[in-house]
Amino acid sequence: MASKRHKRKVGYTIMIVSDSVEKNQKKFHINTGILSIVAFVLLVVVVCYAEYTTILMHGATERSEVYAGQIAELQKDNEQLLKDKEELEKQVANLNQTLSQKETQVQKQEETLQTTAEEEKMPRGFPVSGAAQIKEAGGEETAGLQPNEDWKEVIFTAAPGTNVIASGAGTVAGVAAEGDEPAGISIDHGNGYVSNYRNAGTPKVAAGDEVEQGAVLFEIEENNVEIGYSISRENEFLEPMEIIEIKG
């Protein structure tokens, strides 16, 4: 049987020589097997560290790409939001303009309605149901009913059988009838206008009555053919003939 040759293990000795006077020396004997193991471990550590670093860099790159995509998407959303904001601001401006125009129209309509309502309530009607003549103030006729100059009163003379009528709708504000003096009737038309009627006849309405235009206030007979008529607005007397609408 052939003898087996044993490989001689190679070892390494490290000597550390001091420069001091004592010239101390230290020797370290390193076995090649241990050296190989250490080298292998170091290699494994280096490889693992390199792999780990690669993984980290790869992950960081992926995250950077994801973040970049998210940032780009957010920027796109932001641009869209800015566009939407501009569009909404335009719509709001248009709506405000439309609302302003509508408010102006409504205001004009309200003013028109108010004016129309005032005109409808103005005592524009003729205060006599039939034909009548104006008695001139300061004329030769000194007898009978005389006009009150402070009221800008007009005196009409009408034929028997006609009536003194309300020149506009309203509420009877007062009825005055004392002794032989002509009776007086005042009608409040609800918009500052008040019409006043004087006649020697018997009043056909009472204070507080609601009357329509044309309602009979006095019946004209032989002894009360003259009618005093005046109009005031906010306690200021107006020229009746400038307000009365004479038809026919």
CORKA-V198902 format. One record per run of one state. SS is the DSSP state (helix for helix, strand for strand, loop for the rest). FROM is the first residue (numbers start at 1). TO is the last residue. If there is no record, write none. Layout:
ss=(SS	SS)
from=(FROM	FROM)
to=(TO	TO)
This chain:
ss=(loop	strand	loop	strand	helix	loop	strand	loop	strand	loop	helix	loop	strand	loop	strand	loop	strand	loop	strand	loop	strand	loop	strand	loop	strand	loop	strand	loop	strand	loop	helix	loop)
from=(1	11	18	25	32	122	128	129	132	136	149	152	154	159	163	166	170	177	183	189	193	200	210	212	216	220	226	234	236	239	240	243)
to=(10	17	24	31	121	127	128	131	135	148	151	153	158	162	165	169	176	182	188	192	199	209	211	215	219	225	233	235	238	239	242	248)
